[in-house]
């Protein structure tokens, strides 16, 4: 089911994932993220849209750089 623009705007996180074994991939919005739910087998990337941070391991957060072009 497609989410409305309002639903996506309220979600704090964008999570992307790819299963290396199957090639399956996807993404979802969520308002809640817990590092215990991070799955390294799925090569997850978590983007905190409120604080402009990204995590590649579910625990360490890095600033998202701005494109200066």
N, C-alpha and C positions, 0 to 999 in steps of 0.2 A: 504494500500500500504506500503510495507516495505521501510524503510529509508536506505540510504547508510551509510557506516561507516563514510564517510566525513560529512554527515548531522548530525549524532549523535555526532561526535567530536566537531562540532561547537556549539551545544546546551549547554547553560550554566546550565540549570536546568533539573533535573529528578523529575517528580511529580508522586507520587503513590496515589491511592485513593481506598476506599472500602465503598460501601453503605451498612450500617448495616441492613437496612430494607429489602433489596432485596438480599444481599449477592454478588451482582455484584462488580467486582473490575477491576482495570486496572492501566496503567501507560503510561506516555507520556513524551517526551523530548520537551523543549521549550527554546527559547533564551530570553524570557521575562516573569517575574512574578510580579504581583501586589498584595499586601496583601488584597486589596478590592475584589479580585476574589477568595480568600480563602473560601472554603465551609466547615464549621465544621460538617455538616451532612454527609459528605463523608469521614471523618477521613483521610484527606489529609496529606501527608508527602512530604515536598519539600526539595530536596537536591541540594545545590549550588555546582556544580562540579568544578568550578573554584577556589572558596575560601575554599573548603572542610568544608562546614557548612551544618547543617540540621535544619529545622523548623517543629515543630509539630502543630503550631498554626497560621502560616503565618506571624508572626511578630517577634517573639523571635528566634534568631539564636544561635545555639550551635556548638562548634567544633566537628568534627567527629574524634573519637579516632582511632589510629592505632592499629592494632593487633600486639602484641609483641611475638606471638608464633613462 
